[in-house]
Amino acid sequence: MREVTCPGIPASWVNGWLAATGATVMDARIHLHWSAKGNLAVLSAAEHDPIELLAESWPGEEYLADLPISSEWENSGVLERKISVDDYQKRARAARSHPQSWTLSSTVTDLSVEKTGEIAHAPFDPPGPGTVKWLHYRLQKIHRHAWEPTPERIRESFMGLAPRVQDNGLGFDLGRIGSGADNTDSWIDPILEVMAFFGLALLPMRGAGFDARHPDASLDRGRQRGWRRPDKTSKARQFHWPAWRQPLNMDGIDALLDAWDPSREWTWGLIGIQAGWRSVKYETSSSSDPTRAYGALRI
């Protein structure tokens, strides 16, 4: 196996964790584990440099345009930020056999419906500022910054040395936000943001059929995989994620996330978990501030 340790991608960084797992989604030959010292991402592949594999499998414009999450796709109607149950179900039926149908199921779900008849969005699909409302639009915008990166450019991102661009990215990275006192602009690494989008493939939305339009509806609203209440007294869910020591491909990571119970730390070692974190929500400056971002707290 050929390995690349990534000092610029610590597991304690939500977007970094998503980007590293996204690498295993973008190319099935890539495996991921985390270093014993520092919990840094370690990408590996048999007989190949994983960075060269990523450059080879990097999605192009046509690939992104064909994602079922696109606003207009395959004559299946138009999806905007506010999506009705009927519009979602029409798109979901059309995309059922598409290999990237996860772009829908990891973003929205019709198993949680508000009183307005609109379906629930995932926490990792926050509303964007101004006209930037739909996650696919943001992805395409980021992709234009990244374009078709060379292995050298990808390596710079993994080392934490790549230049950043002024953009909000996917809209939930705490690292993009500067000092609130300085009112600074948002800056991102577009390479890692594109990869983080693919990490969402492992985080589908789930639900118990909550429909606020019916008075006897279940109170269990839809939630994205990994979002749990840290204790019985907490109302707000937080994202929980682990670092593991054994090289895993996408399927292995998927199985590990099912097996991991953040509340049973004494069992972590049995499945190779060496550390875990939960998200901390960014506190906005006012109720009208649309900023969404998540930091990390070690479990």
C-alpha positions in Angstrom: 0.0 0.0 0.0 1.2 3.5 -0.8 0.3 6.0 1.9 0.0 9.8 2.1 -0.3 11.5 5.5 -2.1 14.8 5.3 -1.1 17.4 7.9 -3.7 19.8 6.5 -6.6 17.4 7.3 -7.0 16.7 11.0 -9.9 14.6 12.1 -10.9 17.3 14.6 -12.0 19.5 11.6 -15.5 18.7 10.4 -14.9 19.6 6.8 -11.5 17.9 6.9 -13.1 14.7 8.1 -15.8 14.9 5.4 -13.1 15.6 2.7 -11.0 12.6 3.8 -14.0 10.3 3.7 -15.1 11.9 0.5 -11.8 10.7 -1.1 -13.0 7.1 -0.6 -16.3 7.9 -2.3 -14.6 9.7 -5.3 -12.3 6.7 -5.9 -13.2 3.2 -4.6 -9.5 2.2 -4.7 -8.6 4.7 -1.9 -8.6 3.7 1.8 -8.6 6.0 4.8 -7.3 5.8 8.4 -6.0 8.4 10.9 -2.5 8.7 12.3 -1.9 7.7 15.9 -0.2 11.0 16.6 -2.4 14.0 15.8 -5.3 12.1 14.2 -4.3 13.2 10.7 -5.9 11.7 7.6 -3.8 9.0 6.0 -4.9 8.0 2.5 -3.7 4.8 1.0 -4.1 2.7 -2.1 -2.6 -0.6 -3.5 0.1 0.1 -6.0 -1.0 3.7 -6.7 -0.4 7.1 -5.2 -3.8 8.0 -3.8 -3.3 11.7 -4.8 -2.8 10.7 -8.4 -6.0 8.5 -8.2 -7.9 11.5 -7.0 -6.6 13.7 -9.8 -7.6 11.0 -12.2 -11.1 10.6 -10.8 -11.8 14.3 -10.2 -15.3 15.2 -11.4 -15.8 17.3 -14.4 -18.5 19.9 -15.2 -20.6 17.3 -17.1 -20.4 14.9 -14.2 -21.7 17.6 -11.8 -24.4 18.6 -14.2 -25.7 15.1 -14.3 -26.1 14.8 -10.5 -29.7 14.2 -9.4 -29.4 17.1 -7.0 -29.3 19.5 -10.0 -32.0 22.1 -10.0 -33.1 20.9 -13.5 -32.5 17.3 -14.3 -33.8 14.7 -16.7 -37.1 16.4 -17.3 -38.1 15.6 -13.7 -39.2 19.2 -12.8 -37.3 22.0 -11.1 -36.0 21.8 -7.6 -35.4 25.0 -5.6 -34.5 25.5 -2.0 -38.1 25.0 -0.9 -39.1 21.5 -2.1 -42.6 20.0 -1.9 -43.2 16.4 -1.2 -44.6 15.8 -4.7 -41.6 17.5 -6.4 -39.1 15.5 -4.3 -40.9 12.2 -4.9 -40.9 12.8 -8.7 -37.2 13.5 -8.7 -36.4 10.5 -6.4 -38.3 8.1 -8.6 -36.5 9.4 -11.7 -33.1 9.1 -9.9 -33.6 5.8 -8.2 -31.2 3.8 -10.4 -28.7 6.6 -10.7 -25.3 5.8 -9.0 -25.3 9.3 -7.4 -28.8 9.2 -6.1 -27.3 9.7 -2.7 -27.0 13.4 -3.6 -30.7 13.6 -2.9 -30.9 11.2 0.1 -28.0 12.9 1.9 -29.6 16.4 1.4 -33.3 16.2 1.9 -36.0 13.7 3.0 -39.8 13.4 2.6 -39.9 11.6 5.9 -40.0 14.9 7.6 -42.5 17.5 6.3 -43.2 20.9 7.7 -46.7 22.6 8.0 -46.0 24.4 4.7 -45.7 21.0 2.9 -41.9 21.5 2.4 -39.5 18.7 3.2 -36.6 18.9 5.6 -33.1 19.7 4.6 -30.0 18.1 6.2 -27.9 20.2 8.7 -25.1 19.9 6.2 -27.3 21.6 3.6 -27.8 24.9 5.3 -29.6 27.8 3.5 -27.2 30.1 1.6 -27.0 33.9 1.7 -28.8 35.9 -0.9 -29.7 33.9 -4.0 -27.3 31.1 -3.2 -29.9 28.7 -1.8 -29.4 25.3 -3.4 -26.4 23.0 -2.4 -25.8 22.0 -6.0 -25.3 25.7 -7.1 -22.7 26.1 -4.3 -21.0 22.9 -5.4 -20.7 24.1 -9.0 -19.4 27.5 -7.8 -16.7 25.8 -5.7 -15.8 23.4 -8.5 -15.0 26.3 -10.8 -12.5 27.5 -8.3 -10.9 24.0 -8.1 -11.3 23.2 -11.8 -9.2 20.2 -12.8 -6.5 20.1 -10.2 -3.1 18.5 -10.7 -1.7 16.0 -8.2 0.7 18.8 -7.1 -2.3 21.1 -6.4 -4.1 18.4 -4.4 -1.0 17.6 -2.4 -0.8 21.3 -1.4 -4.3 21.1 0.0 -3.5 17.9 1.9 -0.4 19.5 3.4 -2.4 22.6 4.4 -0.3 24.8 2.1 -2.8 25.6 -0.7 -4.0 29.2 -1.3 -7.6 29.8 -0.3 -10.2 31.6 -2.3 -12.9 34.0 -1.1 -16.1 32.0 -1.0 -18.6 30.5 1.5 -18.1 27.0 0.2 -20.7 24.5 1.1 -21.7 26.8 3.9 -21.0 25.0 7.2 -17.2 25.1 7.7 -16.1 27.1 10.8 -12.6 27.5 9.3 -14.0 29.8 6.6 -15.0 32.5 9.2 -12.5 35.0 10.4 -12.8 37.2 13.5 -16.3 38.5 14.1 -14.8 41.7 15.5 -13.1 42.3 12.1 -16.1 41.4 10.0 -13.7 39.5 7.6 -14.7 37.7 4.4 -15.1 33.9 4.1 -12.1 32.0 2.7 -12.0 28.3 1.7 -9.9 25.6 0.1 -12.0 24.6 -2.9 -10.3 21.2 -3.3 -11.3 20.1 0.2 -14.8 21.6 -0.2 -15.5 19.6 -3.3 -14.2 16.5 -1.5 -16.3 17.2 1.5 -19.4 17.2 -0.6 -18.7 13.6 -1.6 -18.2 12.7 2.0 -22.0 13.4 2.4 -22.6 10.2 0.6 -22.1 8.4 3.9 -24.5 10.6 5.7 -28.1 10.0 4.4 -31.2 11.6 5.9 -33.5 9.4 7.9 -36.9 9.9 9.5 -40.0 8.3 11.0 -42.6 9.8 8.7 -43.1 13.1 10.6 -45.7 15.3 8.8 -46.5 18.5 10.7 -49.6 18.9 8.5 -51.3 16.1 10.5 -52.1 16.7 14.2 -51.3 13.1 15.2 -47.9 13.1 13.5 -44.8 11.5 15.0 -42.6 14.0 16.9 -39.4 12.3 15.6 -38.3 14.6 12.8 -35.9 13.7 10.1 -32.2 13.7 10.9 -29.0 13.2 9.1 -26.8 10.2 9.9 -24.3 11.0 12.7 -26.5 13.7 14.3 -27.3 12.6 17.8 -28.3 14.1 21.1 -25.2 14.0 23.3 -27.4 13.1 26.4 -31.0 12.6 27.3 -31.5 16.1 28.4 -30.3 17.8 25.2 -32.8 18.9 22.7 -30.5 19.9 19.9 -28.7 17.1 18.0 -24.9 17.4 17.3 -22.9 15.7 14.7 -20.6 12.9 16.1 -17.7 11.5 14.1 -14.7 9.2 14.8 -11.1 8.6 13.9 -10.0 5.0 13.3 -6.7 3.2 13.0 -7.4 0.6 10.3 -7.4 1.5 6.5 -11.0 1.4 5.3 -12.6 1.9 2.0 -16.0 3.6 1.6 -17.9 0.4 2.5 -15.8 -0.2 5.5 -16.3 3.3 6.8 -20.1 2.9 6.2 -20.1 -0.3 8.4 -17.9 1.3 11.0 -20.3 4.3 11.4 -23.1 1.8 12.0 -21.1 -0.1 14.6 -19.8 3.0 16.5 -21.7 4.2 19.6 -20.2 7.5 20.8 -21.8 7.0 24.3 -20.0 3.6 24.9 -16.4 4.8 24.8 -15.2 1.5 26.4 -16.2 -0.3 23.2 -14.4 2.0 20.8 -11.1 0.0 20.8 -12.9 -3.2 19.8 -13.7 -1.6 16.4 -10.5 0.4 16.0 -11.8 3.8 17.1 -9.1 5.9 18.6 -10.9 9.3 19.1 -14.2 11.0 18.6 -15.7 14.5 18.4 -19.1 16.2 18.4 -20.0 19.4 16.7 -20.4 22.8 18.3 -22.7 25.2 16.6 -21.4 28.6 15.7 -23.2 31.3 17.7 -24.4 34.1 15.4 -24.1 37.7 16.2 -27.9 38.3 15.9 -31.1 36.4 15.1 -31.0 37.8 11.5 -27.5 36.4 10.9 -27.7 33.6 8.4 -24.2 32.2 9.1 -24.1 28.4 9.7 -20.9 26.7 10.9 -19.7 23.9 13.1 -16.7 23.6 15.3 -15.6 20.5 17.3 -15.4 19.3 20.8 -13.4 16.2 21.7 -15.6 13.4 23.2 
